[in-house]
Amino acid sequence: MVIETRSPEETFQFGEKLGREAKPGQIYTLNGDLGTGKTVFTQGFAAGLGITEPVNSPTFTIVQIYEEGRMPFYHFDVYRIGDVEEMDEVGYEDCFYGEGVCLIEWAELIEEILPEHVIAVTIEKDLEQGFDYRKITLTGLD
């Protein structure tokens, strides 16, 4: 599935839609260059789960856990991870195989520990289409 958005609000709304439809045990990988709107998408996803507290990228903590929504939300940012073994230290298995939903930014850095089935979200810019244009590709959602 490919979705095109033309504003941060539309990117947020698409994330929110996916958050409303998310199910326990699902793992979303979120890929895209810096500045493509991953945080805006994630904030929408969290809103769709019923989370009202501020959601920001957990760049320096690897995982941020939100429990106020309809299920736990585990937001990973593994951009600064030095070694995949650091994921053991944060207890990733409890998150991946628990009762919540995971969203993992820069997931390509930990591919070897990802479950076989993930839902991949890729956000791309195309400045020829406009500054706020985003192409969002979604694969793995049944």
C-alpha positions, 0 to 999 in steps of 0.5 A: 500500500502506498499513501501520499500525504501533502502536509504534516497533518496528513502524515499525522492522520495516517499514523493515527489511523494505523494506531487505531487499527493496531493490535497487540503483538504487532511490530511496526518498523519505521524507516526514512531519512532524517526529517521525513516525518517519522516523529510526526507519524509516530505522534499520530500513531500514539494518538490513535492508541489513545495516548495523550502525553507528549511523544518524542523520539527516544534517541538517547534511551532506545525505548520509550514506554507509554501505558496510558492508551488502549494497550502498551506502546513501545517506541524504539529508536535504535539509531544510536545503538552500538551493538544489537546486544544493547537490545537485550539490556532494554528487555526488547523481548518483553516488548516484542512478544508482549501485550502491546504494540512496537514501533521501531525507528531505524529497524534495519540496524537490528534486523537480525533480532526482528521477528519474521513478520513485521509491518514495514512503514517507509516514509520518503520525501520528493521535493519535486512534489513539494516541501511537505509531500511524503510517500508512505509505503506500507508492507506486511499488514494483513 
